[in-house]
Amino acid sequence: MKIKEVILAIAIIVLTIFVTFYGINTVFPKANYDDYCGAPTAQKLIQTEQECLGQNGAWVSQERQCVTEPCPQGYCEVNYVDDCWVKYDEVNKERSRYVFFLALPLGIIIILLGAFKFGMESVGAGLMGGGVGTLIYGAGAFWPYTQNWIRFLLSLLGLAILIWFVYFWSNRNNKRKGKR
């Protein structure tokens, strides 16, 4: 590919990722932390466990070496008692699952479109790259909530499918060249 085609392919990659990212976020909007835990307000610095408990928080101990005094040996998790962050995390986890199951087939479809439907190499390569970016976005959304064995199986399955696809595509192209 020439430099102009490479630049066009990169632009198509970026814009394809933007379209899928914002399209998915339109269908499944991200949860707003303020809806679960309230808007952050200006609070005074909580430096002791007693102050934290007085604010209905949970003190998280951390040993520190400080240069200045006072030297708090931890921090206060202010929203601990009402578990707002737990609810917020549950909503994010559910959304991440939807994003994963939407982005995975969408990314594969975009890759296939790039591989089979376009004669211009820069358009095909750009769509394929955008499909890969869509897969990364979908997997990345759900990855923190999965166990290692699930990550392993998904990665292995993806690798096997990709290797099969490359062989299939290569054989298809070789047959075409043989007919010419």
KOLSE-644124 format. One record per residue: residue number from 0; x, z negated, y negated of N, C-alpha, C in turn. Coordinates in nm, 3 decimals. Example, Ala and Ser with C-alpha at 12.3 -4.5 7.8 and 13.67 -1.06 7.14 Angstrom:
REM residues 2
resi / n.X / n.Z / n.Y / ca.X / ca.Z / ca.Y / c.X / c.Z / c.Y
0 / 1.319 / -0.780 / 0.569 / 1.230 / -0.780 / 0.450 / 1.320 / -0.780 / 0.330;
1 / 1.285 / -0.708 / 0.225 / 1.367 / -0.714 / 0.106 / 1.290 / -0.787 / -0.003;
REM end
This chain:
REM residues 180
resi / n.X / n.Z / n.Y / ca.X / ca.Z / ca.Y / c.X / c.Z / c.Y
0 / 0.084 / 0.000 / 0.120 / 0.000 / 0.000 / 0.000 / 0.088 / 0.000 / -0.124;
1 / 0.039 / 0.067 / -0.225 / 0.108 / 0.070 / -0.353 / 0.076 / -0.059 / -0.429;
2 / 0.154 / -0.086 / -0.532 / 0.139 / -0.211 / -0.608 / -0.001 / -0.223 / -0.668;
3 / -0.058 / -0.114 / -0.716 / -0.193 / -0.119 / -0.772 / -0.295 / -0.155 / -0.665;
4 / -0.277 / -0.101 / -0.546 / -0.368 / -0.134 / -0.437 / -0.354 / -0.280 / -0.394;
5 / -0.232 / -0.332 / -0.396 / -0.210 / -0.473 / -0.363 / -0.279 / -0.562 / -0.465;
6 / -0.266 / -0.528 / -0.592 / -0.330 / -0.608 / -0.697 / -0.482 / -0.601 / -0.683;
7 / -0.535 / -0.482 / -0.654 / -0.680 / -0.470 / -0.632 / -0.724 / -0.552 / -0.510;
8 / -0.644 / -0.549 / -0.404 / -0.677 / -0.628 / -0.285 / -0.679 / -0.776 / -0.318;
9 / -0.582 / -0.824 / -0.393 / -0.577 / -0.966 / -0.432 / -0.699 / -1.001 / -0.518;
10 / -0.735 / -0.913 / -0.610 / -0.853 / -0.937 / -0.694 / -0.979 / -0.945 / -0.608;
11 / -0.989 / -0.858 / -0.509 / -1.106 / -0.860 / -0.420 / -1.106 / -0.988 / -0.337;
12 / -0.990 / -1.032 / -0.292 / -0.982 / -1.158 / -0.218 / -1.037 / -1.272 / -0.305;
13 / -0.985 / -1.285 / -0.425 / -1.023 / -1.396 / -0.513 / -1.173 / -1.389 / -0.544;
14 / -1.222 / -1.272 / -0.579 / -1.363 / -1.262 / -0.615 / -1.455 / -1.281 / -0.495;
15 / -1.413 / -1.237 / -0.377 / -1.493 / -1.261 / -0.257 / -1.503 / -1.411 / -0.229;
16 / -1.392 / -1.482 / -0.244 / -1.395 / -1.627 / -0.224 / -1.484 / -1.693 / -0.329;
17 / -1.474 / -1.649 / -0.455 / -1.561 / -1.704 / -0.559 / -1.708 / -1.681 / -0.526;
18 / -1.742 / -1.560 / -0.486 / -1.882 / -1.528 / -0.455 / -1.933 / -1.616 / -0.341;
19 / -1.856 / -1.628 / -0.234 / -1.904 / -1.710 / -0.122 / -1.906 / -1.858 / -0.158;
20 / -1.805 / -1.905 / -0.229 / -1.799 / -2.046 / -0.269 / -1.919 / -2.084 / -0.355;
21 / -1.942 / -2.005 / -0.461 / -2.051 / -2.039 / -0.552 / -2.187 / -2.007 / -0.491;
22 / -2.193 / -1.908 / -0.404 / -2.318 / -1.880 / -0.334 / -2.356 / -1.995 / -0.242;
23 / -2.260 / -2.046 / -0.167 / -2.286 / -2.160 / -0.078 / -2.321 / -2.283 / -0.160;
24 / -2.250 / -2.306 / -0.270 / -2.280 / -2.423 / -0.353 / -2.416 / -2.411 / -0.422;
25 / -2.465 / -2.290 / -0.440 / -2.599 / -2.272 / -0.494 / -2.704 / -2.309 / -0.390;
26 / -2.680 / -2.272 / -0.265 / -2.773 / -2.303 / -0.156 / -2.764 / -2.450 / -0.118;
27 / -2.643 / -2.502 / -0.110 / -2.620 / -2.642 / -0.075 / -2.538 / -2.710 / -0.185;
28 / -2.603 / -2.753 / -0.294 / -2.528 / -2.812 / -0.405 / -2.459 / -2.942 / -0.363;
29 / -2.347 / -2.967 / -0.428 / -2.272 / -3.090 / -0.402 / -2.350 / -3.209 / -0.454;
30 / -2.337 / -3.320 / -0.384 / -2.402 / -3.444 / -0.429 / -2.331 / -3.495 / -0.554;
31 / -2.407 / -3.555 / -0.641 / -2.353 / -3.613 / -0.763 / -2.332 / -3.763 / -0.741;
32 / -2.209 / -3.807 / -0.756 / -2.176 / -3.948 / -0.733 / -2.262 / -4.040 / -0.819;
33 / -2.290 / -4.000 / -0.942 / -2.369 / -4.083 / -1.033 / -2.511 / -4.106 / -0.981;
34 / -2.564 / -4.013 / -0.903 / -2.698 / -4.029 / -0.847 / -2.703 / -4.142 / -0.744;
35 / -2.591 / -4.176 / -0.685 / -2.586 / -4.278 / -0.581 / -2.530 / -4.410 / -0.632;
36 / -2.434 / -4.402 / -0.721 / -2.365 / -4.523 / -0.766 / -2.380 / -4.549 / -0.915;
37 / -2.454 / -4.466 / -0.984 / -2.470 / -4.484 / -1.127 / -2.351 / -4.430 / -1.203;
38 / -2.375 / -4.402 / -1.328 / -2.269 / -4.351 / -1.413 / -2.166 / -4.461 / -1.437;
39 / -2.040 / -4.424 / -1.437 / -1.938 / -4.525 / -1.465 / -1.953 / -4.578 / -1.608;
40 / -1.939 / -4.705 / -1.619 / -1.947 / -4.768 / -1.750 / -1.812 / -4.831 / -1.782;
41 / -1.789 / -4.852 / -1.907 / -1.665 / -4.918 / -1.947 / -1.669 / -5.061 / -1.894;
42 / -1.573 / -5.092 / -1.813 / -1.566 / -5.226 / -1.755 / -1.432 / -5.286 / -1.790;
43 / -1.433 / -5.417 / -1.792 / -1.304 / -5.482 / -1.814 / -1.224 / -5.477 / -1.686;
44 / -1.097 / -5.482 / -1.701 / -1.007 / -5.479 / -1.588 / -1.023 / -5.606 / -1.505;
45 / -1.051 / -5.590 / -1.379 / -1.068 / -5.704 / -1.288 / -0.935 / -5.724 / -1.217;
46 / -0.875 / -5.842 / -1.239 / -0.741 / -5.864 / -1.187 / -0.732 / -5.973 / -1.081;
47 / -0.843 / -6.040 / -1.054 / -0.836 / -6.146 / -0.952 / -0.952 / -6.131 / -0.855;
48 / -0.934 / -6.188 / -0.739 / -1.038 / -6.184 / -0.637 / -1.164 / -6.257 / -0.684;
49 / -1.147 / -6.368 / -0.756 / -1.263 / -6.443 / -0.803 / -1.347 / -6.361 / -0.902;
50 / -1.282 / -6.293 / -0.996 / -1.354 / -6.208 / -1.091 / -1.428 / -6.097 / -1.016;
51 / -1.365 / -6.042 / -0.916 / -1.423 / -5.933 / -0.839 / -1.549 / -5.979 / -0.766;
52 / -1.539 / -6.093 / -0.699 / -1.656 / -6.147 / -0.628 / -1.769 / -6.181 / -0.725;
53 / -1.734 / -6.223 / -0.845 / -1.833 / -6.252 / -0.948 / -1.905 / -6.126 / -0.994;
54 / -1.846 / -6.009 / -0.976 / -1.907 / -5.881 / -1.013 / -1.974 / -5.815 / -0.892;
55 / -1.994 / -5.892 / -0.783 / -2.050 / -5.840 / -0.657 / -1.965 / -5.729 / -0.596;
56 / -1.835 / -5.743 / -0.611 / -1.743 / -5.644 / -0.555 / -1.673 / -5.699 / -0.433;
57 / -1.586 / -5.618 / -0.378 / -1.504 / -5.658 / -0.263 / -1.358 / -5.641 / -0.303;
58 / -1.280 / -5.744 / -0.288 / -1.140 / -5.742 / -0.324 / -1.059 / -5.679 / -0.212;
59 / -0.976 / -5.581 / -0.245 / -0.890 / -5.515 / -0.149 / -0.747 / -5.558 / -0.182;
60 / -0.688 / -5.635 / -0.091 / -0.555 / -5.690 / -0.115 / -0.447 / -5.584 / -0.101;
61 / -0.350 / -5.591 / -0.193 / -0.232 / -5.505 / -0.187 / -0.116 / -5.584 / -0.245;
62 / -0.005 / -5.590 / -0.170 / 0.112 / -5.658 / -0.223 / 0.186 / -5.563 / -0.316;
63 / 0.215 / -5.610 / -0.435 / 0.285 / -5.528 / -0.535 / 0.397 / -5.607 / -0.597;
64 / 0.496 / -5.534 / -0.641 / 0.601 / -5.592 / -0.723 / 0.581 / -5.537 / -0.864;
65 / 0.559 / -5.625 / -0.957 / 0.528 / -5.583 / -1.093 / 0.640 / -5.620 / -1.189;
66 / 0.644 / -5.545 / -1.297 / 0.739 / -5.571 / -1.403 / 0.674 / -5.658 / -1.510;
67 / 0.544 / -5.643 / -1.525 / 0.472 / -5.719 / -1.628 / 0.376 / -5.818 / -1.565;
68 / 0.329 / -5.911 / -1.645 / 0.229 / -6.009 / -1.601 / 0.102 / -5.985 / -1.679;
69 / -0.014 / -6.008 / -1.625 / -0.042 / -6.049 / -1.488 / -0.015 / -5.935 / -1.390;
70 / 0.004 / -5.970 / -1.265 / 0.036 / -5.874 / -1.161 / -0.068 / -5.885 / -1.049;
71 / -0.178 / -5.812 / -1.062 / -0.282 / -5.823 / -0.959 / -0.231 / -5.775 / -0.824;
72 / -0.263 / -5.848 / -0.722 / -0.220 / -5.816 / -0.587 / -0.333 / -5.749 / -0.509;
73 / -0.398 / -5.654 / -0.575 / -0.507 / -5.581 / -0.512 / -0.593 / -5.516 / -0.618;
74 / -0.710 / -5.468 / -0.575 / -0.804 / -5.410 / -0.669 / -0.945 / -5.442 / -0.624;
75 / -1.039 / -5.421 / -0.714 / -1.178 / -5.455 / -0.688 / -1.259 / -5.329 / -0.659;
76 / -1.325 / -5.325 / -0.544 / -1.419 / -5.217 / -0.512 / -1.555 / -5.262 / -0.563;
77 / -1.589 / -5.217 / -0.684 / -1.705 / -5.270 / -0.756 / -1.836 / -5.233 / -0.688;
78 / -1.848 / -5.114 / -0.634 / -1.974 / -5.070 / -0.574 / -1.984 / -5.105 / -0.425;
79 / -1.914 / -5.205 / -0.384 / -1.908 / -5.239 / -0.242 / -2.039 / -5.298 / -0.191;
80 / -2.098 / -5.387 / -0.264 / -2.213 / -5.463 / -0.213 / -2.333 / -5.374 / -0.186;
81 / -2.364 / -5.282 / -0.276 / -2.483 / -5.199 / -0.255 / -2.455 / -5.076 / -0.170;
82 / -2.332 / -5.059 / -0.123 / -2.293 / -4.950 / -0.033 / -2.327 / -4.811 / -0.087;
83 / -2.328 / -4.795 / -0.219 / -2.361 / -4.665 / -0.275 / -2.263 / -4.558 / -0.231;
84 / -2.135 / -4.591 / -0.221 / -2.035 / -4.493 / -0.181 / -2.052 / -4.453 / -0.035;
85 / -2.106 / -4.544 / 0.048 / -2.133 / -4.510 / 0.188 / -2.245 / -4.406 / 0.194;
86 / -2.350 / -4.428 / 0.117 / -2.461 / -4.331 / 0.112 / -2.413 / -4.197 / 0.058;
87 / -2.332 / -4.203 / -0.045 / -2.277 / -4.081 / -0.105 / -2.194 / -4.005 / -0.002;
88 / -2.111 / -4.075 / 0.074 / -2.027 / -4.013 / 0.176 / -2.112 / -3.952 / 0.288;
89 / -2.221 / -4.019 / 0.326 / -2.310 / -3.965 / 0.430 / -2.374 / -3.834 / 0.385;
90 / -2.416 / -3.827 / 0.260 / -2.474 / -3.705 / 0.205 / -2.369 / -3.594 / 0.203;
91 / -2.246 / -3.626 / 0.164 / -2.138 / -3.527 / 0.163 / -2.107 / -3.477 / 0.303;
92 / -2.110 / -3.568 / 0.399 / -2.082 / -3.529 / 0.537 / -2.187 / -3.432 / 0.587;
93 / -2.314 / -3.460 / 0.560 / -2.423 / -3.372 / 0.603 / -2.410 / -3.234 / 0.536;
94 / -2.382 / -3.233 / 0.407 / -2.365 / -3.107 / 0.333 / -2.247 / -3.029 / 0.390;
95 / -2.139 / -3.098 / 0.421 / -2.019 / -3.033 / 0.475 / -2.050 / -2.963 / 0.607;
96 / -2.136 / -3.024 / 0.687 / -2.175 / -2.962 / 0.814 / -2.250 / -2.831 / 0.788;
97 / -2.343 / -2.833 / 0.693 / -2.416 / -2.711 / 0.658 / -2.322 / -2.604 / 0.603;
98 / -2.230 / -2.645 / 0.517 / -2.134 / -2.550 / 0.459 / -2.052 / -2.487 / 0.571;
99 / -2.008 / -2.567 / 0.665 / -1.927 / -2.517 / 0.776 / -2.004 / -2.412 / 0.856;
100 / -2.127 / -2.445 / 0.893 / -2.204 / -2.355 / 0.978 / -2.256 / -2.232 / 0.902;
101 / -2.252 / -2.235 / 0.771 / -2.285 / -2.117 / 0.692 / -2.160 / -2.033 / 0.664;
102 / -2.051 / -2.098 / 0.628 / -1.929 / -2.027 / 0.590 / -1.861 / -1.962 / 0.710;
103 / -1.869 / -2.023 / 0.826 / -1.802 / -1.968 / 0.944 / -1.853 / -1.828 / 0.978;
104 / -1.982 / -1.810 / 1.003 / -2.026 / -1.673 / 1.033 / -2.013 / -1.578 / 0.913;
105 / -2.033 / -1.630 / 0.794 / -2.020 / -1.547 / 0.674 / -1.877 / -1.494 / 0.661;
106 / -1.778 / -1.580 / 0.683 / -1.638 / -1.539 / 0.678 / -1.606 / -1.434 / 0.783;
107 / -1.659 / -1.452 / 0.903 / -1.636 / -1.355 / 1.011 / -1.699 / -1.221 / 0.976;
108 / -1.820 / -1.223 / 0.924 / -1.888 / -1.099 / 0.884 / -1.808 / -1.026 / 0.776;
109 / -1.758 / -1.100 / 0.678 / -1.681 / -1.039 / 0.571 / -1.552 / -0.978 / 0.626;
110 / -1.487 / -1.047 / 0.718 / -1.365 / -0.992 / 0.780 / -1.398 / -0.863 / 0.855;
111 / -1.506 / -0.865 / 0.932 / -1.544 / -0.746 / 1.008 / -1.580 / -0.630 / 0.915;
112 / -1.649 / -0.659 / 0.806 / -1.680 / -0.555 / 0.708 / -1.553 / -0.491 / 0.655;
113 / -1.457 / -0.575 / 0.622 / -1.330 / -0.524 / 0.571 / -1.254 / -0.442 / 0.673;
114 / -1.267 / -0.479 / 0.800 / -1.192 / -0.409 / 0.905 / -1.255 / -0.276 / 0.943;
115 / -1.388 / -0.267 / 0.937 / -1.454 / -0.150 / 0.994 / -1.525 / -0.059 / 0.895;
116 / -1.568 / -0.108 / 0.782 / -1.659 / -0.030 / 0.699 / -1.596 / 0.040 / 0.580;
117 / -1.473 / 0.013 / 0.547 / -1.417 / 0.069 / 0.425 / -1.293 / 0.152 / 0.454;
118 / -1.292 / 0.273 / 0.399 / -1.178 / 0.362 / 0.419 / -1.061 / 0.327 / 0.330;
119 / -1.088 / 0.268 / 0.213 / -0.979 / 0.232 / 0.122 / -0.911 / 0.106 / 0.172;
120 / -0.783 / 0.114 / 0.190 / -0.708 / 0.003 / 0.247 / -0.715 / -0.122 / 0.158;
121 / -0.710 / -0.104 / 0.026 / -0.713 / -0.220 / -0.063 / -0.846 / -0.293 / -0.056;
122 / -0.957 / -0.219 / -0.043 / -1.089 / -0.283 / -0.033 / -1.101 / -0.357 / 0.100;
123 / -1.062 / -0.290 / 0.208 / -1.069 / -0.354 / 0.340 / -0.982 / -0.478 / 0.349;
124 / -0.857 / -0.465 / 0.300 / -0.766 / -0.580 / 0.303 / -0.817 / -0.693 / 0.215;
125 / -0.873 / -0.658 / 0.099 / -0.927 / -0.760 / 0.010 / -1.043 / -0.834 / 0.073;
126 / -1.134 / -0.759 / 0.135 / -1.247 / -0.824 / 0.201 / -1.202 / -0.911 / 0.318;
127 / -1.107 / -0.862 / 0.394 / -1.057 / -0.942 / 0.505 / -0.992 / -1.071 / 0.455;
128 / -0.915 / -1.062 / 0.348 / -0.855 / -1.182 / 0.290 / -0.962 / -1.277 / 0.236;
129 / -1.064 / -1.221 / 0.172 / -1.174 / -1.303 / 0.123 / -1.249 / -1.371 / 0.237;
130 / -1.263 / -1.300 / 0.349 / -1.326 / -1.360 / 0.467 / -1.245 / -1.476 / 0.521;
131 / -1.114 / -1.459 / 0.522 / -1.025 / -1.569 / 0.566 / -1.039 / -1.688 / 0.471;
132 / -1.043 / -1.661 / 0.340 / -1.062 / -1.769 / 0.243 / -1.195 / -1.840 / 0.261;
133 / -1.298 / -1.765 / 0.296 / -1.429 / -1.824 / 0.323 / -1.422 / -1.914 / 0.446;
134 / -1.352 / -1.869 / 0.549 / -1.335 / -1.953 / 0.669 / -1.261 / -2.082 / 0.635;
135 / -1.158 / -2.070 / 0.554 / -1.081 / -2.189 / 0.516 / -1.168 / -2.285 / 0.437;
136 / -1.248 / -2.232 / 0.344 / -1.337 / -2.318 / 0.266 / -1.437 / -2.390 / 0.356;
137 / -1.498 / -2.316 / 0.449 / -1.597 / -2.376 / 0.538 / -1.537 / -2.481 / 0.630;
138 / -1.422 / -2.449 / 0.687 / -1.356 / -2.544 / 0.777 / -1.304 / -2.664 / 0.698;
139 / -1.250 / -2.638 / 0.580 / -1.196 / -2.747 / 0.498 / -1.302 / -2.846 / 0.454;
140 / -1.424 / -2.798 / 0.434 / -1.532 / -2.887 / 0.393 / -1.566 / -2.987 / 0.502;
141 / -1.564 / -2.940 / 0.626 / -1.607 / -3.026 / 0.738 / -1.491 / -3.094 / 0.809;
142 / -1.370 / -3.045 / 0.789 / -1.252 / -3.094 / 0.860 / -1.234 / -3.246 / 0.852;
143 / -1.248 / -3.309 / 0.735 / -1.223 / -3.454 / 0.730 / -1.321 / -3.536 / 0.813;
144 / -1.435 / -3.478 / 0.848 / -1.537 / -3.552 / 0.921 / -1.534 / -3.526 / 1.072;
145 / -1.439 / -3.445 / 1.118 / -1.434 / -3.413 / 1.261 / -1.319 / -3.490 / 1.328;
146 / -1.331 / -3.499 / 1.458 / -1.227 / -3.566 / 1.535 / -1.119 / -3.464 / 1.573;
147 / -1.002 / -3.512 / 1.610 / -0.890 / -3.424 / 1.640 / -0.921 / -3.327 / 1.754;
148 / -0.992 / -3.370 / 1.857 / -1.020 / -3.280 / 1.968 / -1.113 / -3.166 / 1.925;
149 / -1.203 / -3.193 / 1.833 / -1.290 / -3.087 / 1.781 / -1.207 / -2.990 / 1.696;
150 / -1.118 / -3.044 / 1.615 / -1.029 / -2.959 / 1.535 / -0.945 / -2.869 / 1.626;
151 / -0.893 / -2.929 / 1.734 / -0.812 / -2.854 / 1.828 / -0.893 / -2.741 / 1.890;
152 / -1.014 / -2.772 / 1.940 / -1.096 / -2.669 / 2.005 / -1.136 / -2.559 / 1.908;
153 / -1.174 / -2.596 / 1.787 / -1.211 / -2.494 / 1.688 / -1.092 / -2.406 / 1.652;
154 / -0.976 / -2.467 / 1.637 / -0.855 / -2.390 / 1.605 / -0.817 / -2.298 / 1.720;
155 / -0.824 / -2.348 / 1.842 / -0.792 / -2.268 / 1.961 / -0.890 / -2.152 / 1.975;
156 / -1.018 / -2.179 / 1.958 / -1.120 / -2.074 / 1.967 / -1.097 / -1.968 / 1.859;
157 / -1.072 / -2.012 / 1.737 / -1.046 / -1.918 / 1.628 / -0.923 / -1.833 / 1.656;
158 / -0.818 / -1.894 / 1.707 / -0.695 / -1.820 / 1.739 / -0.721 / -1.718 / 1.850;
159 / -0.793 / -1.757 / 1.954 / -0.823 / -1.665 / 2.064 / -0.907 / -1.547 / 2.016;
160 / -1.006 / -1.574 / 1.934 / -1.091 / -1.466 / 1.881 / -1.009 / -1.373 / 1.792;
161 / -0.924 / -1.431 / 1.709 / -0.841 / -1.349 / 1.620 / -0.746 / -1.260 / 1.699;
162 / -0.682 / -1.315 / 1.801 / -0.590 / -1.235 / 1.883 / -0.667 / -1.123 / 1.952;
163 / -0.784 / -1.155 / 2.008 / -0.867 / -1.052 / 2.070 / -0.904 / -0.944 / 1.969;
164 / -0.944 / -0.984 / 1.850 / -0.983 / -0.889 / 1.746 / -0.868 / -0.798 / 1.707;
165 / -0.749 / -0.852 / 1.693 / -0.632 / -0.772 / 1.656 / -0.603 / -0.668 / 1.765;
166 / -0.609 / -0.709 / 1.892 / -0.589 / -0.613 / 2.000 / -0.697 / -0.506 / 2.001;
167 / -0.822 / -0.546 / 1.983 / -0.934 / -0.452 / 1.980 / -0.918 / -0.353 / 1.866;
168 / -0.886 / -0.404 / 1.749 / -0.870 / -0.320 / 1.630 / -0.751 / -0.226 / 1.646;
169 / -0.641 / -0.277 / 1.700 / -0.521 / -0.197 / 1.722 / -0.550 / -0.085 / 1.821;
170 / -0.617 / -0.116 / 1.932 / -0.651 / -0.013 / 2.032 / -0.745 / 0.091 / 1.972;
171 / -0.838 / 0.049 / 1.891 / -0.934 / 0.140 / 1.827 / -0.860 / 0.236 / 1.734;
172 / -0.768 / 0.182 / 1.657 / -0.690 / 0.267 / 1.565 / -0.597 / 0.361 / 1.640;
173 / -0.538 / 0.315 / 1.749 / -0.449 / 0.400 / 1.829 / -0.526 / 0.515 / 1.893;
174 / -0.650 / 0.490 / 1.938 / -0.732 / 0.596 / 1.994 / -0.766 / 0.700 / 1.888;
175 / -0.794 / 0.656 / 1.767 / -0.823 / 0.748 / 1.658 / -0.702 / 0.837 / 1.628;
176 / -0.585 / 0.776 / 1.623 / -0.464 / 0.853 / 1.594 / -0.436 / 0.954 / 1.705;
177 / -0.470 / 0.917 / 1.828 / -0.450 / 1.006 / 1.942 / -0.542 / 1.128 / 1.937;
178 / -0.659 / 1.114 / 1.879 / -0.754 / 1.225 / 1.870 / -0.715 / 1.324 / 1.763;
179 / -0.635 / 1.286 / 1.667 / -0.596 / 1.375 / 1.556 / -0.495 / 1.470 / 1.596;
REM end
